[in-house]
Amino acid sequence: MAKRLPRRNLFQLAGAAALLRRSVAAQQAPNPEQAAAAAGQAPRRGPMMSGGNPELFPELERRATVALTQGNDRRKNIYNALMAVDTDLQTVLKTRKYVVIKPNFVNTVNQLAASHADAMRGILDYLSERFKGPVVIAESSAGNTQQGFENFKYTALPAEYKRQQVQLIDLNKEAKFERITLLDQDLHIVPVRLAARLLDPDAFVISAAMLKTHNTAIASLSIKNMVLGAPLHYAPGESNRWNEKRKYHVGLRQTHYNMLLTAQRLATSWGASVIDGYEGMEGNGPNSGTPVPSRLALASADFVATDRIAAQCMGIDPEWMGYVKYCGALHLGQFDEKKIDVIGGKVADVKKAYRMHPDIDRELKWQGPMTELPFNLGWVTPQHGPVNG
């Protein structure tokens, strides 16, 4: 895999930078939430405060289908959800040489915070009937990935699915990467190394995510699982302790924006979004929250649509999740609820109001005015006319 910054990423960065400039400009405009804050009233937790210009972001016309299943068998829930959208998945699956399943190991000790082996079995059951190529389960854990494979009993899977030639791969140890460019806390560009296997055009990448609240991004779902799983860190035993994941935790707005940039680069290899909601996490997610027995699963070929519906199942306003809405605005998937067909079950029948992270009020400030920046030189102000004019 190449380690040089691909030329196409420079164009992606330029386009994304333009998006940021438009977003900052939009955030300067007065709105009812700012007026309420000035009057000493609490802002409403509703639609995005900064809004968006429909002329700048034309709607995505393509419809999306999200399967929603519920039952008392985690493995069966996931299998049934994938079967429900099989026609959508086969279009791309049959063109790929192998499958990469990307679990969520933000924690390698606490099972509630990590993808369950039975979730992998549900996916592998589906693939065993419909795909003849090999399957890789690959993760760049925040900790020691191999420790996660062992603690969560993933090591039993290769023997159970011999025909699928299942391999367990620590992406940090594999150490193959491509670079993209993000923004740091000072809005300067910085390079970040992403796992090359998750960018492989020959791979059909399945995000095996969970229903979890999050301490920065509101909720951790399928897109979050991919974009924060792709950045690498030092391999086990390596003396130089570097960590690219830290480059995403640089500010409320930059986090959402950097996740968008990463999603843009990863999206060409995305095949299926699978969310295991058998036992979700509320409160102090994504590591130390408490369980919620939602007993559901979701699957789709559209990651944005899946995350929107998953958020609704958790009682979360999808508008709160900036990175998901940004991905929808740039047509990485369908964010418009009116153009998403939910099959197999109804959100209203499974919806539970998850308790949010204690920092939710601070997390939502990404929606408000960007007061941390000084005034913009050269702008015309009503009071003073042209600045530096």
VOGU-3710 file (C-alpha; in Angstrom, 3 decimals, decimal comma):
1> makrlprrnl> 0,000/0,000/0,000  1,235/3,488/-0,842  2,389/5,719/1,991  2,330/8,943/0,018  -0,617/11,297/0,216  -2,764/10,407/-2,848  -3,541/13,303/-5,150  -7,258/12,635/-4,913  -7,079/13,295/-1,167  -5,749/16,782/-1,823
11> fqlagaaall> -8,873/17,515/-3,838  -11,019/15,991/-1,092  -9,312/18,220/1,462  -9,813/21,305/-0,671  -13,510/20,569/-1,080  -13,902/19,771/2,588  -12,084/22,972/3,559  -14,595/24,929/1,507  -17,353/23,181/3,437  -15,769/24,287/6,718
21> rrsvaaqqap> -15,539/27,906/5,562  -19,214/27,894/4,579  -20,106/26,251/7,889  -18,209/28,878/9,903  -19,899/31,672/7,962  -23,318/30,156/8,573  -22,580/29,878/12,272  -22,121/33,642/12,562  -25,762/34,319/11,656  -28,116/35,039/14,586
31> npeqaaaaag> -30,682/32,358/15,349  -33,363/31,725/17,984  -31,043/29,547/20,079  -28,477/32,335/20,423  -31,207/34,806/21,321  -32,450/32,426/24,005  -28,936/32,068/25,412  -28,535/35,869/25,518  -31,785/36,070/27,454  -30,506/33,551/29,991
41> qaprrgpmms> -32,688/30,706/28,733  -31,487/27,147/28,130  -31,090/26,259/24,438  -33,405/23,648/22,999  -31,913/20,262/22,146  -33,533/20,068/18,769  -32,558/20,640/15,156  -29,095/21,946/14,320  -28,738/25,537/15,430  -26,495/26,537/12,553
51> ggnpelfpel> -28,633/24,999/9,824  -27,593/24,420/6,227  -28,195/25,999/2,861  -30,150/23,616/0,589  -28,660/25,336/-2,451  -25,149/24,466/-1,282  -26,142/20,949/-0,259  -28,604/19,509/-2,791  -30,646/16,581/-1,544  -29,608/13,015/-2,273
61> erratvaltq> -32,452/11,486/-4,245  -31,394/7,843/-3,862  -33,523/5,966/-1,343  -32,022/3,737/1,335  -33,316/0,591/3,012  -32,507/-0,286/6,625  -33,482/-3,646/8,113  -34,584/-3,640/11,745  -34,988/-6,947/13,575  -35,742/-7,759/17,192
71> gndrrkniyn> -35,580/-10,956/19,235  -33,903/-12,826/22,065  -31,036/-14,263/19,980  -28,217/-11,832/19,142  -26,755/-14,015/16,394  -30,108/-14,640/14,739  -31,084/-10,952/14,904  -28,000/-9,983/12,912  -28,359/-12,819/10,414  -32,008/-11,922/9,785
81> almavdtdlq> -31,194/-8,230/9,363  -28,542/-9,003/6,745  -30,850/-11,401/4,949  -33,502/-8,689/4,756  -31,158/-6,411/2,770  -29,350/-9,172/0,889  -30,370/-7,852/-2,528  -28,808/-4,458/-1,758  -25,586/-6,034/-0,489  -25,087/-8,539/-3,302
91> tvlktrkyvv> -24,666/-5,798/-5,900  -21,264/-4,925/-4,450  -20,392/-8,114/-2,549  -20,152/-10,212/-5,707  -17,539/-7,810/-7,140  -15,095/-8,039/-4,199  -12,330/-10,572/-3,558  -12,622/-10,797/0,209  -14,584/-9,452/3,180  -13,267/-7,401/6,084
101> ikpnfvntvn> -15,377/-7,368/9,237  -14,466/-4,391/11,428  -15,596/-4,946/15,050  -15,491/-2,329/17,804  -12,782/-2,894/20,431  -12,655/0,522/22,073  -12,127/-1,573/25,194  -10,454/-4,995/25,258  -11,624/-6,010/28,736  -15,229/-4,836/29,129
111> qlaashadam> -17,515/-6,963/26,928  -20,345/-4,415/27,101  -18,079/-1,903/25,333  -16,932/-4,306/22,600  -18,464/-6,253/19,715  -19,647/-9,683/20,823  -18,378/-12,872/19,141  -21,986/-13,915/18,488  -22,410/-10,758/16,426  -19,506/-12,026/14,282
121> rgildylser> -21,220/-15,409/14,035  -24,393/-13,795/12,749  -22,393/-12,036/10,018  -20,370/-15,163/9,194  -23,552/-17,254/9,004  -24,845/-14,859/6,374  -21,561/-14,815/4,434  -21,162/-18,601/4,531  -24,255/-18,940/2,353  -23,506/-16,093/-0,050
131> fkgpvviaes> -19,788/-15,465/-0,410  -17,044/-17,909/-1,418  -14,008/-15,756/-0,708  -11,956/-15,427/2,488  -13,014/-13,326/5,479  -10,797/-11,148/7,667  -11,811/-9,814/11,081  -9,588/-6,767/11,505  -9,354/-4,117/14,186  -7,106/-1,301/15,340
141> sagntqqgfe> -8,160/-1,310/18,966  -7,555/1,619/21,263  -5,672/-0,956/23,356  -4,131/-4,340/22,478  -6,202/-5,875/19,683  -4,935/-9,426/20,219  -5,925/-9,169/23,862  -9,437/-8,296/22,703  -9,557/-11,287/20,340  -8,637/-13,549/23,232
151> nfkytalpae> -10,784/-11,977/25,951  -13,909/-11,911/23,810  -13,416/-15,468/22,453  -12,838/-14,472/18,825  -10,048/-17,036/18,657  -12,679/-19,788/18,339  -14,078/-18,372/15,086  -11,453/-19,563/12,527  -12,060/-23,213/13,499  -15,839/-22,754/13,355
161> ykrqqvqlid> -15,764/-21,221/9,865  -12,972/-23,077/8,099  -14,479/-22,689/4,635  -14,399/-18,893/5,043  -10,654/-19,030/5,878  -11,280/-16,582/8,724  -8,240/-14,615/9,870  -7,927/-12,335/12,903  -5,736/-9,327/12,143  -4,388/-6,585/14,395
171> lnkeakferi> -4,202/-3,601/12,047  -1,694/-1,865/14,317  0,633/-4,848/14,038  0,036/-5,200/10,293  1,162/-1,545/10,066  0,148/-0,890/6,454  -1,359/2,511/5,908  -2,291/5,410/3,676  -2,269/9,043/4,737  -4,968/11,665/4,676
181> tlldqdlhiv> -4,956/15,182/6,138  -7,010/16,418/9,113  -7,330/19,663/11,059  -5,665/20,043/14,437  -6,832/22,154/17,397  -5,449/25,290/15,731  -7,150/24,497/12,387  -3,780/23,622/10,855  -3,487/20,559/8,648  -1,861/17,409/10,019
191> pvrlaarlld> -1,323/13,994/8,407  -2,905/10,859/9,858  -2,214/7,215/9,035  -5,250/5,046/8,216  -5,224/1,251/8,049  -4,702/0,329/4,391  -6,818/-2,811/4,614  -9,934/-0,731/5,327  -9,216/1,209/2,107  -8,596/-1,808/-0,108
201> pdafvisaam> -10,773/-1,631/-3,270  -10,826/-5,451/-3,336  -12,428/-5,615/0,121  -16,105/-5,579/1,070  -15,905/-3,856/4,458  -18,574/-4,566/7,051  -18,786/-2,252/10,036  -19,884/-4,402/12,976  -20,882/-1,651/15,378  -22,995/-1,317/18,517
211> lkthntaias> -25,546/0,991/20,118  -23,511/3,161/22,490  -23,627/6,705/23,772  -20,363/8,607/23,389  -18,436/11,227/25,346  -17,653/13,387/22,295  -19,698/12,334/19,251  -23,090/11,862/20,987  -23,365/8,222/19,861  -20,957/5,569/18,587
221> lsiknmvlga> -22,526/3,722/15,657  -21,372/2,320/12,306  -19,598/5,392/10,880  -17,889/6,158/14,184  -16,721/2,542/14,381  -15,008/2,895/11,002  -13,489/6,356/11,203  -11,954/5,957/14,671  -10,993/2,341/14,056  -9,030/3,196/10,905
231> plhyapgesn> -6,365/5,475/12,499  -3,425/3,392/13,708  -1,223/3,505/16,791  1,995/1,836/17,893  2,159/-1,943/17,619  2,539/-4,174/20,694  6,134/-4,043/21,878  6,988/-0,914/19,896  9,008/1,549/21,981  7,854/4,676/20,149
241> rwnekrkyhv> 4,360/5,226/21,545  2,520/7,196/18,859  -1,248/7,282/18,416  -3,081/8,727/15,401  -6,470/8,369/17,106  -5,583/11,268/19,393  -5,551/13,601/16,398  -9,350/13,362/16,272  -9,923/14,646/19,808  -8,956/18,253/19,102
251> glrqthynml> -12,161/20,248/19,530  -15,915/19,932/19,234  -16,112/21,033/15,609  -12,849/19,556/14,395  -13,853/16,122/15,695  -17,007/16,020/13,575  -15,230/17,513/10,590  -12,237/15,158/10,815  -14,615/12,233/11,013  -16,236/13,463/7,799
261> ltaqrlatsw> -12,861/13,685/6,033  -12,022/10,150/7,105  -15,423/8,814/6,098  -14,977/10,327/2,630  -11,782/8,349/2,147  -13,123/5,086/3,612  -16,529/5,080/1,947  -15,431/3,558/-1,371  -14,759/0,229/0,377  -17,843/0,235/2,621
271> gasvidgyeg> -20,148/-2,668/1,955  -22,509/-3,149/4,877  -23,386/-1,453/8,123  -24,384/-3,880/10,887  -25,343/-2,587/14,313  -25,754/-4,982/17,212  -28,271/-3,520/19,606  -28,923/-6,677/21,585  -27,462/-4,979/24,624  -26,672/-1,317/24,131
281> megngpnsgt> -24,757/1,094/26,348  -26,129/4,298/27,853  -24,630/6,983/30,053  -20,839/7,086/30,251  -20,130/5,579/26,820  -18,280/4,363/24,914  -16,324/2,608/27,687  -18,005/2,694/31,071  -21,741/3,030/30,563  -24,524/0,760/31,731
291> pvpsrlalas> -26,476/-1,849/29,704  -29,774/-1,327/27,908  -31,575/-4,508/26,755  -32,746/-3,244/23,356  -32,604/-6,742/21,810  -32,390/-5,480/18,221  -30,128/-5,408/15,173  -29,909/-3,166/12,117  -28,295/-3,705/8,722  -28,035/-1,750/5,487
301> adfvatdria> -25,794/-0,981/2,545  -26,148/2,690/3,570  -24,072/3,645/6,629  -25,620/7,104/7,021  -29,189/5,809/6,919  -28,341/3,032/9,395  -26,851/5,472/11,878  -29,827/7,796/11,605  -32,301/4,996/12,322  -30,089/3,581/15,085
311> aqcmgidpew> -30,009/6,985/16,786  -33,791/7,120/16,691  -33,949/3,664/18,286  -31,908/5,148/21,148  -34,191/8,173/21,474  -31,440/10,451/20,121  -32,160/13,305/17,740  -30,066/12,423/14,639  -29,464/16,146/14,067  -27,206/16,120/17,125
321> mgyvkycgal> -24,646/13,907/15,379  -22,760/16,379/13,228  -20,489/13,859/11,562  -23,455/11,771/10,363  -25,308/14,812/9,076  -22,156/16,029/7,298  -21,785/12,635/5,622  -25,370/12,900/4,437  -24,812/16,432/3,125  -21,888/15,193/1,002
331> hlgqfdekki> -23,913/12,227/-0,281  -22,016/9,444/1,444  -25,457/8,120/2,310  -29,078/9,074/2,865  -29,786/11,258/5,913  -33,324/12,319/4,966  -35,753/10,192/6,982  -38,413/10,547/4,274  -36,132/8,661/1,881  -35,256/5,803/4,227
341> dviggkvadv> -37,364/2,643/4,162  -37,241/0,703/7,432  -38,203/-2,938/6,910  -38,762/-5,867/9,258  -39,783/-3,773/12,241  -40,791/-0,301/13,375  -38,646/2,189/15,263  -41,624/3,104/17,444  -41,889/-0,497/18,654  -38,243/-0,792/19,779
351> kkayrmhpdi> -37,368/2,758/20,762  -35,843/3,260/24,203  -34,729/6,592/25,635  -31,036/6,014/26,314  -29,559/8,125/29,086  -27,015/10,431/27,474  -23,421/11,015/28,515  -23,088/13,504/31,421  -21,259/15,922/29,081  -24,105/16,039/26,547
361> drelkwqgpm> -24,691/19,789/26,944  -21,057/20,519/26,139  -21,041/17,982/23,289  -23,938/19,779/21,617  -22,128/23,124/21,555  -20,663/22,176/18,171  -24,036/23,318/16,778  -23,723/26,867/18,056  -21,759/29,972/17,011  -17,996/29,647/16,686
371> telpfnlgwv> -17,197/32,239/19,335  -13,713/30,876/19,977  -12,406/32,536/16,793  -11,701/36,291/16,509  -13,663/38,473/14,095  -13,000/37,913/10,414  -10,824/40,581/8,827  -12,291/42,239/5,768  -15,928/41,494/6,609  -18,592/44,215/6,486
381> tpqhgpvng> -20,271/44,826/9,820  -23,592/46,697/10,258  -22,081/48,968/12,915  -18,759/49,871/11,356  -18,938/49,221/7,622  -16,076/47,465/5,853  -13,338/46,159/8,132  -9,867/46,879/6,692  -11,703/48,329/3,732
//
